[in-house]
Amino acid sequence: MKIYYVIFLVILGCVGGIEKKDCLCFEVKEPESISVERPISINLNKKENTCWDQEMILIKKSETGTQVLSYQADTAQPNKIWFKHKSNTETQIRYCFTHKKKQNTVPLFQGQKENGDFKIVHQGQALMHYRYKLKSVPEGVNPLYQKSAYIHPVISPKCDTLTRIQPPDHYHHYGIWGPWTRTRIDNVGVDFWNLKDGQGTVLFKAFNNTESGKVYGGFSAHQEHLNISQNQRQLALNENLKVKVWKNNNPNQYFIDYSTQFSSPLKNGILFEAYRYGGGLGFRFKEQWNKDNCKVITSEGKNRITADGTSAKWCMVYGVSSDGIGESGVLFMSHPNNQSHPEPMRVWPLEANQGRGDMFFQFCPIRHKEWKIEPQQSYELNYRMLVFDGAISPEEAEEHWKAFALPFKINLLNN
């Protein structure tokens, strides 16, 4: 009887081992260790990885032990799996999918359509809105200023609204947006930025997809850059704006990944002329910030006075919180693959707005050099924004930029 009991335990142990055996393992290698999180993805083809399915759990195996991680399938590419990676002191981390079923599948991030806005909500708190319906203007204001296809509001973790739209000094300013200013279509100049001139505009066309999940929330939107000069409505650029909003473990921070992919259907393409405004990523900050309570620091050590017209990998804009307690801000990061990286910036001078010194920031890839957009070719710009309450040191800002910018390599392992 004792022998049978031992055999039973051995068989039970083998079965348990089979149930716990890793299905698919891979390694993430980085050129240097990075102390902050970043979302990365791996493409898993079911035909090539026959044991894998989306009911498994993902386990991180590092020098400090094992950790169960959340992951999320990309809506547009279901075989593309996103998860948050952090290396700390290691440059090589092992991950494995196991046969154990996932637990707690309730999305932490949800996308909601409401009154013409697409809201990204994290655990009940709205973090940002994307405007997909035309926004009207106040009575008496030129209707040419009506606009869609912009992000507002951007809300800090402690509920400070950081963006502003339709300020009386610049009715064409809309939160986060990126129209091109001085462009040429053949021999005709078209301005998509200064709406009152009636030359061009950028409008929402359709959602490609929206995303909710445990790792991020987001959307992909088709936007049209329209030449409306000379009583026409000519499509000059097709743009796909992709936004992902995600959080790290710091309750006072979250991230907005902002990717714009565009092409021109025009026979001769379009020329973006060199100018201090245009394209890239523009951000009009809240009304309460001025020259006395808003500061700037860049990766090159420039400040609010010296940053304008210079180039940087990252730029941090921060100021007093609405409640007067502490500070809030945004860390803007430019990807190394962007046009003109390190990227030129437009930072409003202290004497802007009749001496008030309101805050406007832009990464402007054509500030010093024109950019010819050839017909039917695809172009891309990528940015990351860290929205925060509290303080971030230049050293931490550099780590976040590295997490955004430095390449990594994924190797599938034989189990």
C-alpha positions as CSV (number, residue, x, y, z in Angstrom):
1,M,0.0,0.0,0.0
2,K,2.9,2.3,0.8
3,I,4.4,1.7,-2.6
4,Y,1.2,2.6,-4.4
5,Y,1.0,5.8,-2.3
6,V,4.5,6.8,-3.4
7,I,3.7,6.0,-7.0
8,F,0.6,8.2,-6.7
9,L,2.6,11.1,-5.4
10,V,5.2,10.8,-8.2
11,I,2.4,10.8,-10.8
12,L,0.7,13.7,-9.1
13,G,4.0,15.6,-9.1
14,C,4.5,15.0,-12.8
15,V,1.0,16.2,-13.6
16,G,1.6,19.3,-11.5
17,G,4.9,19.9,-13.3
18,I,3.2,19.6,-16.7
19,E,0.5,22.1,-15.7
20,K,3.1,24.6,-14.5
21,K,5.5,24.1,-17.4
22,D,6.2,27.3,-19.3
23,C,4.6,27.4,-22.7
24,L,6.7,30.2,-24.3
25,C,9.7,32.1,-23.0
26,F,11.6,35.1,-24.4
27,E,14.3,37.5,-23.3
28,V,14.3,41.2,-23.5
29,K,17.8,42.7,-24.0
30,E,18.7,46.4,-23.7
31,P,22.0,48.2,-24.4
32,E,22.0,49.5,-20.8
33,S,19.8,49.1,-17.7
34,I,17.0,51.5,-17.3
35,S,15.4,52.2,-13.9
36,V,11.9,53.2,-15.1
37,E,9.1,51.3,-16.8
38,R,8.3,51.3,-20.5
39,P,5.6,49.5,-22.5
40,I,7.0,47.2,-25.1
41,S,5.4,44.6,-27.4
42,I,6.1,41.1,-28.8
43,N,4.5,39.6,-31.9
44,L,3.2,36.1,-31.2
45,N,1.9,34.1,-34.2
46,K,-0.4,31.4,-33.2
47,K,0.7,29.1,-36.0
48,E,4.3,29.4,-34.9
49,N,3.6,29.3,-31.2
50,T,0.9,26.6,-31.0
51,C,0.8,26.4,-27.2
52,W,0.2,30.1,-26.6
53,D,-3.2,31.7,-26.1
54,Q,-4.5,34.9,-24.5
55,E,-5.8,33.0,-21.4
56,M,-2.3,32.4,-20.1
57,I,-0.4,34.5,-17.5
58,L,2.9,36.3,-18.1
59,I,5.7,35.9,-15.6
60,K,8.8,38.0,-15.3
61,K,11.9,36.1,-14.1
62,S,14.7,38.4,-12.9
63,E,17.5,38.3,-10.4
64,T,15.1,39.6,-7.7
65,G,12.5,36.8,-8.3
66,T,9.4,36.2,-10.3
67,Q,6.5,38.6,-10.9
68,V,3.1,38.1,-12.6
69,L,2.5,40.9,-15.1
70,S,-0.6,42.2,-16.9
71,Y,-0.6,42.2,-20.7
72,Q,-2.9,43.4,-23.4
73,A,-3.5,42.4,-27.1
74,D,-3.4,45.2,-29.6
75,T,-6.8,45.8,-31.1
76,A,-5.5,46.4,-34.6
77,Q,-3.0,43.5,-34.4
78,P,-4.3,40.8,-32.0
79,N,-1.0,38.8,-32.1
80,K,0.8,41.9,-30.8
81,I,1.1,41.7,-27.0
82,W,1.9,44.8,-24.9
83,F,3.3,44.7,-21.4
84,K,5.4,46.9,-19.1
85,H,9.1,46.2,-18.9
86,K,11.6,47.4,-16.3
87,S,15.2,46.3,-16.2
88,N,16.6,48.1,-13.1
89,T,20.2,46.9,-12.8
90,E,19.9,44.1,-15.4
91,T,20.2,44.4,-19.2
92,Q,18.6,41.0,-19.9
93,I,15.2,39.9,-18.5
94,R,13.4,36.6,-19.1
95,Y,9.6,36.4,-19.5
96,C,7.4,33.3,-19.8
97,F,3.8,32.5,-20.6
98,T,2.5,29.7,-18.5
99,H,-0.5,27.4,-18.8
100,K,-2.2,28.8,-15.6
101,K,-5.3,30.8,-16.5
102,K,-5.2,34.6,-16.1
103,Q,-6.9,36.2,-13.2
104,N,-8.8,39.5,-12.9
105,T,-9.5,40.6,-16.5
106,V,-11.3,43.8,-15.6
107,P,-9.8,46.7,-17.7
108,L,-8.1,49.4,-15.7
109,F,-8.3,51.7,-18.7
110,Q,-11.5,52.4,-20.6
111,G,-12.4,54.5,-23.6
112,Q,-15.8,56.3,-23.5
113,K,-17.5,58.4,-26.1
114,E,-19.4,61.4,-24.6
115,N,-20.7,64.6,-26.2
116,G,-18.3,64.5,-29.1
117,D,-15.3,63.6,-26.9
118,F,-13.5,60.2,-26.6
119,K,-12.4,60.0,-23.0
120,I,-9.7,57.8,-21.7
121,V,-10.5,56.8,-18.1
122,H,-8.2,55.1,-15.6
123,Q,-10.0,53.5,-12.6
124,G,-12.8,56.0,-12.8
125,Q,-10.7,59.1,-13.4
126,A,-10.6,60.8,-16.8
127,L,-7.1,61.5,-17.9
128,M,-7.6,63.1,-21.3
129,H,-10.2,63.7,-24.0
130,Y,-9.9,63.6,-27.8
131,R,-12.3,65.8,-29.6
132,Y,-13.9,64.1,-32.7
133,K,-16.9,66.3,-33.3
134,L,-16.6,69.9,-34.5
135,K,-16.2,72.3,-31.5
136,S,-18.2,75.5,-32.0
137,V,-16.8,79.0,-31.1
138,P,-18.3,81.7,-28.8
139,E,-20.9,84.0,-30.3
140,G,-19.3,86.7,-32.4
141,V,-16.1,84.7,-33.1
142,N,-15.2,83.9,-36.7
143,P,-16.7,80.4,-37.5
144,L,-13.5,79.5,-39.3
145,Y,-12.1,78.8,-35.8
146,Q,-14.4,75.8,-35.4
147,K,-12.2,72.7,-35.0
148,S,-12.1,68.9,-34.3
149,A,-9.1,66.5,-34.1
150,Y,-7.4,67.7,-30.9
151,I,-6.7,66.6,-27.4
152,H,-8.3,68.6,-24.5
153,P,-8.4,68.4,-21.6
154,V,-5.3,66.8,-20.3
155,I,-5.8,66.2,-16.6
156,S,-3.1,65.6,-14.0
157,P,-3.3,62.8,-11.6
158,K,-4.7,65.1,-8.9
159,C,-7.2,66.5,-11.4
160,D,-5.5,69.7,-12.6
161,T,-6.5,70.6,-16.1
162,L,-3.3,71.5,-17.9
163,T,-4.5,72.3,-21.5
164,R,-6.5,75.2,-22.8
165,I,-8.6,75.8,-26.0
166,Q,-9.8,78.8,-27.8
167,P,-8.0,81.4,-25.7
168,P,-9.1,84.9,-26.8
169,D,-5.5,85.8,-27.9
170,H,-5.2,82.8,-30.1
171,Y,-8.6,81.2,-30.9
172,H,-6.9,78.7,-33.1
173,H,-5.0,77.1,-30.2
174,Y,-6.5,73.7,-29.3
175,G,-4.9,71.9,-26.4
176,I,-2.6,69.4,-28.1
177,W,-2.6,69.6,-31.8
178,G,-0.1,69.7,-34.7
179,P,-1.2,71.5,-38.0
180,W,1.5,72.6,-40.4
181,T,1.9,76.4,-40.8
182,R,3.8,77.5,-43.9
183,T,3.3,74.9,-46.6
184,R,3.3,75.0,-50.4
185,I,1.1,72.9,-52.7
186,D,2.7,73.4,-56.1
187,N,3.0,77.2,-56.2
188,V,0.2,78.0,-53.7
189,G,0.9,78.7,-50.0
190,V,-1.5,77.0,-47.6
191,D,-1.6,77.6,-43.8
192,F,-3.3,74.8,-41.8
193,W,-2.4,76.5,-38.5
194,N,-3.9,80.0,-38.6
195,L,-7.5,79.1,-39.2
196,K,-8.8,82.7,-39.6
197,D,-6.9,83.0,-42.9
198,G,-9.3,80.4,-44.4
199,Q,-6.5,78.5,-46.2
200,G,-6.5,75.2,-44.4
201,T,-7.7,73.2,-41.5
202,V,-7.3,69.7,-39.9
203,L,-10.5,67.7,-39.1
204,F,-11.4,64.3,-37.6
205,K,-12.6,61.8,-40.3
206,A,-13.1,58.5,-38.5
207,F,-11.8,56.2,-35.8
208,N,-9.6,53.3,-37.0
209,N,-10.0,51.7,-33.6
210,T,-10.3,52.4,-29.9
211,E,-8.7,50.4,-27.1
212,S,-9.4,49.5,-23.4
213,G,-7.4,47.2,-21.3
214,K,-5.2,46.4,-18.3
215,V,-2.1,48.0,-19.7
216,Y,-3.3,51.1,-21.6
217,G,-6.2,52.8,-23.2
218,G,-6.1,54.6,-26.5
219,F,-7.3,55.1,-30.0
220,S,-6.3,55.5,-33.6
221,A,-8.0,58.3,-35.6
222,H,-8.0,59.2,-39.2
223,Q,-7.5,63.0,-39.6
224,E,-7.7,65.0,-42.8
225,H,-5.5,68.1,-43.6
226,L,-7.7,70.1,-46.0
227,N,-6.7,72.9,-48.4
228,I,-9.8,75.1,-48.3
229,S,-8.2,78.1,-50.1
230,Q,-9.6,79.4,-53.4
231,N,-13.1,78.0,-52.7
232,Q,-12.0,74.4,-52.8
233,R,-11.8,71.4,-50.4
234,Q,-8.6,69.6,-51.4
235,L,-7.3,66.7,-49.4
236,A,-3.6,67.5,-48.8
237,L,-2.6,65.0,-46.1
238,N,-4.0,61.8,-44.6
239,E,-3.0,61.4,-41.0
240,N,-3.4,58.5,-38.6
241,L,-3.0,59.8,-35.0
242,K,-2.3,57.0,-32.6
243,V,-2.5,57.6,-28.8
244,K,-1.8,55.3,-26.0
245,V,-2.3,56.3,-22.3
246,W,-0.6,54.2,-19.6
247,K,0.6,54.4,-16.0
248,N,3.6,53.4,-14.1
249,N,3.7,52.5,-10.4
250,N,3.9,56.2,-9.3
251,P,0.4,57.4,-8.5
252,N,1.4,61.0,-9.4
253,Q,2.4,60.2,-13.0
254,Y,1.0,58.8,-16.2
255,F,2.1,58.8,-19.9
256,I,0.6,59.8,-23.3
257,D,2.3,58.2,-26.3
258,Y,1.5,60.3,-29.3
259,S,2.3,59.0,-32.8
260,T,1.4,60.7,-36.1
261,Q,1.7,58.9,-39.4
262,F,0.9,60.9,-42.5
263,S,1.1,60.8,-46.3
264,S,0.0,63.1,-49.2
265,P,-2.2,62.0,-52.0
266,L,-1.2,65.0,-54.1
267,K,0.5,64.5,-57.4
268,N,3.5,66.5,-56.4
269,G,3.3,66.1,-52.7
270,I,3.6,69.1,-50.3
271,L,6.4,71.2,-49.0
272,F,6.6,72.1,-45.3
273,E,8.6,75.3,-45.3
274,A,10.9,76.2,-42.4
275,Y,9.1,78.2,-39.8
276,R,9.1,78.7,-36.0
277,Y,5.6,77.1,-35.7
278,G,4.1,74.0,-37.3
279,G,3.6,70.3,-37.2
280,G,5.2,68.1,-34.5
281,L,3.5,68.5,-31.2
282,G,2.0,71.7,-30.0
283,F,0.7,72.2,-26.4
284,R,-1.2,75.3,-25.1
285,F,-1.0,75.3,-21.3
286,K,-3.7,76.5,-18.9
287,E,-4.6,80.1,-18.4
288,Q,-3.3,80.3,-14.8
289,W,0.4,79.9,-15.8
290,N,2.5,82.9,-16.7
291,K,6.1,84.2,-16.5
292,D,5.9,84.2,-12.7
293,N,4.8,80.7,-11.9
294,C,5.8,78.5,-14.9
295,K,9.3,77.1,-15.6
296,V,11.1,75.2,-18.3
297,I,14.2,72.9,-18.3
298,T,15.5,71.0,-21.3
299,S,17.9,68.0,-21.8
300,E,20.5,70.6,-22.8
301,G,20.1,72.6,-19.6
302,K,18.1,75.5,-21.2
303,N,15.4,77.3,-19.3
304,R,12.3,79.4,-20.0
305,I,14.4,82.4,-21.2
306,T,17.0,80.5,-23.3
307,A,15.1,77.4,-24.6
308,D,13.2,78.9,-27.6
309,G,14.8,78.0,-31.0
310,T,17.2,75.5,-29.4
311,S,17.0,71.7,-29.9
312,A,16.5,69.0,-27.2
313,K,15.8,65.3,-26.6
314,W,13.3,66.3,-23.9
315,C,11.8,69.4,-22.4
316,M,10.0,69.7,-19.0
317,V,7.4,72.4,-18.5
318,Y,6.0,72.8,-15.0
319,G,4.2,75.3,-12.8
320,V,2.2,75.9,-9.7
321,S,-0.8,73.6,-9.2
322,S,-4.3,75.1,-9.2
323,D,-4.7,74.6,-5.5
324,G,-1.4,76.5,-4.8
325,I,0.1,73.4,-3.2
326,G,3.1,71.9,-5.1
327,E,3.6,71.8,-8.9
328,S,2.3,70.0,-11.9
329,G,3.7,69.6,-15.4
330,V,4.5,67.7,-18.6
331,L,7.8,66.1,-19.7
332,F,7.9,66.1,-23.5
333,M,10.1,63.5,-25.2
334,S,11.2,63.4,-28.8
335,H,12.1,60.1,-30.5
336,P,15.5,59.8,-32.1
337,N,13.9,58.7,-35.4
338,N,12.0,62.0,-35.7
339,Q,12.8,64.5,-38.3
340,S,15.5,67.0,-37.1
341,H,16.1,65.1,-33.8
342,P,17.3,66.4,-31.3
343,E,14.2,68.4,-32.1
344,P,13.9,72.2,-32.4
345,M,11.4,73.9,-30.0
346,R,9.1,76.9,-29.9
347,V,8.8,78.1,-26.3
348,W,6.9,81.4,-25.8
349,P,9.1,84.2,-24.4
350,L,8.4,85.8,-21.1
351,E,7.0,88.9,-22.8
352,A,4.4,87.0,-24.8
353,N,0.7,87.9,-24.5
354,Q,1.3,91.6,-23.7
355,G,3.8,90.8,-21.0
356,R,1.8,88.0,-19.3
357,G,4.2,85.3,-20.4
358,D,1.5,82.6,-21.0
359,M,2.9,79.2,-21.8
360,F,3.0,77.5,-25.2
361,F,5.4,74.7,-26.1
362,Q,6.0,72.9,-29.4
363,F,8.4,70.4,-30.8
364,C,8.8,71.8,-34.3
365,P,10.8,69.6,-36.7
366,I,10.7,72.3,-39.5
367,R,11.8,75.2,-37.4
368,H,15.2,75.5,-39.1
369,K,14.9,73.3,-42.2
370,E,12.1,72.7,-44.7
371,W,10.7,69.1,-45.3
372,K,9.5,67.9,-48.6
373,I,6.7,65.3,-48.3
374,E,6.8,63.2,-51.5
375,P,3.5,61.8,-52.9
376,Q,2.2,58.5,-51.5
377,Q,5.1,58.1,-49.1
378,S,4.6,57.5,-45.4
379,Y,6.2,59.6,-42.7
380,E,6.0,59.4,-38.9
381,L,6.7,61.4,-35.8
382,N,6.7,59.9,-32.3
383,Y,6.4,61.6,-28.9
384,R,5.9,60.7,-25.3
385,M,4.5,63.0,-22.6
386,L,4.8,62.3,-18.9
387,V,2.0,64.1,-17.1
388,F,2.9,64.6,-13.4
389,D,2.1,66.2,-10.1
390,G,5.0,66.9,-7.8
391,A,8.6,67.2,-9.0
392,I,10.8,65.4,-11.5
393,S,14.6,65.8,-11.5
394,P,16.6,66.2,-14.7
395,E,18.1,62.8,-13.9
396,E,14.7,61.1,-13.8
397,A,13.7,62.9,-17.0
398,E,16.7,61.5,-18.7
399,E,15.8,58.0,-17.5
400,H,12.3,58.4,-18.9
401,W,13.7,59.6,-22.2
402,K,16.0,56.5,-22.4
403,A,13.0,54.3,-21.7
404,F,11.2,55.9,-24.6
405,A,14.1,56.2,-27.0
406,L,16.6,53.4,-26.5
407,P,16.1,50.2,-28.7
408,F,15.6,46.8,-27.2
409,K,15.8,43.3,-28.7
410,I,13.5,40.3,-28.0
411,N,14.7,36.7,-28.5
412,L,12.3,33.8,-28.4
413,L,13.8,30.9,-26.3
414,N,13.5,27.1,-26.8
415,N,11.8,25.7,-23.7
